[in-house]
């Protein structure tokens, strides 16, 4: 499955929940999605708060999936081709000098 396929699945889910509708309690704005992405990323970090390994890999997988879904949605509503953005960023990173 590609990022485009996953984004389409995300759109089907959001549509099914009615979150694109005017007056939705979860408006799909870039600001709301960015906040949700940060919140979910913090929940990933919570799994490593008191140790080097996640205690529950199934729960960690769910949190990582939440992060990915919000990222896909944020890119989509912001009209960013995430696949191309990732490839472009990798190209930039190849040319960067990294600290040892």
Secondary structure as GFF3:
##gff-version 3
##sequence-region A 1 100
A	DSSP	alpha_helix	3	17	.	.	.	ID=ss1
A	DSSP	alpha_helix	30	46	.	.	.	ID=ss2
A	DSSP	alpha_helix	57	77	.	.	.	ID=ss3
A	DSSP	alpha_helix	82	95	.	.	.	ID=ss4
###
